[in-house]
Amino acid sequence: MQINDLTNQIIGAAIAVHRELGPGLLESAYEACLAFELAKRGLRVEQQKPLPVHYQGVDLDCGYRIDLLVEKRVIVELKAVERLEPIHNAQLLSYLKLSGLRLGLLINFNVLVLKNGIKRIALGLEE
C-alpha cells in the first residue's frame, strides 16, 4: 500500500470515530476506538508501543510511548486538547526521529470538524 493511501485510510477511520463520538472525550477513548476502527479495516495497529531512546549504543526505556503505530510505517499521535500547540508538533517529530520512521499524523479530536484537527508531519517538513 502506498503511504498516501495508508494515511488516507487512517484519516478516514479517524473521521468515522469522530462522527460517532464527537469532541469532549478523553484521549484514551479515541485511541481505543481508532485502534478498533483501523483493525476492522484490516490494518495492523499497535497501541502504546514503547519507544526507547538509543543512547551510546544502548536502548533505554525512558517512558516514551507511541499512541498508535499503523502498519509499522505511520505514527499516529492523538490529542484531545483545546488546540494543537508547537510542543505537540515537536513531540511527534521527536518520535519520528527516535523511531527512524518518516511520517506521522497528529490528530486532535477535540474539534467540531475533524479535518481542522489533523496535521501530517514528515521528517524535514510539516504539511
PyMOL commands that set and color helices and strands:
alter all, ss='L'
color gray80, all
select helices_A, chain A and resi 3-21+27-40+86-99+114-117
alter helices_A, ss='H'
color red, helices_A
select strands_A, chain A and resi 45-50+53-55+58-60+65-70+74-79+103-108+118-122+125-126
alter strands_A, ss='S'
color yellow, strands_A
deselect
rebuild
show_as cartoon
